[in-house]
Amino acid sequence: SENTRLLDVYLFLFDDFLLITKTKRNKKKYRGSETSLIPVCPSLTPELQSFIREGGCCTVLEQPMPLDRLILK
């Protein structure tokens, strides 16, 4: 909140907490045959599935937020 630069994040909503992550590109490039072996959750957006298959990952930005302490307006 103190920083003014924009940052793309992915939110993962679980039954009892919210997880805020950012994407991180892996420097290692996978070959075509290796990318088909990477399991990807079907409930992820196609954009995020593609990013993960290309070697990217999500890193946690904040501690998971318990939903009983979260108020949305």
N, C-alpha and C positions, 0 to 999 in steps of 0.2 A: 504493500500500500504506500510505502514511502517513495518507491521508485516510479518515475513517470514513463519509462519505456514500456511498450506493449509486449506481452508475452503470450503466445498461444499455449493453452493448457487443455488437458483432457480431464474431465471429471468422471469418476467411477462411483456410482451410487450402489451401495450394498444394503442389506437389510438393516444394519445398525450403525453404519458409518459412511461418511463421504470422504473420498480420496482425491486429492488434487495432484496431478502429475504434469510434467512437461516432456516433450519428445527429445530424444537424443539420438543422433546418427552414429552408427557403428562404423569405425574406420575400415573394418574388414569387409570386403565385398564378397558376396556369395555367388557361386556359379549357378546357372539355371537349374541344374538337377538338385542342388542343395536347398534351394528356396522352397521346393515342393515338400520337403521333409519338415519344415517349420510349422508346428501346430498353431493355428490361430483361432481364437474364439469366434464362432459365427455371429454372436450378438454385437461385435464391434462394427463400427462404420467401415464401409469398403475402403475409404481413404486410410484409416488406421490399420486395417488388415494389410493393405499394400505396403505401407510404411514398415510394418514389422517384418514382412516377408523380404524386404530389401535390406534387412539387417538393423533397422532402427529399434529403439526400445523406449519405454516410458520410465522416467525416474520420479520419485516422490518429492514434491516440493514442500509440503507441510505435513505435520503429524495428522493422521486420520482424525476426522472430526466426528465425534459421536452425534448421532441424529437427535438424541434427547437434549443436547445442548445447542442445537442449531435452530435459529429462527429465520425464516425466509419471508420477505415482504414483497 
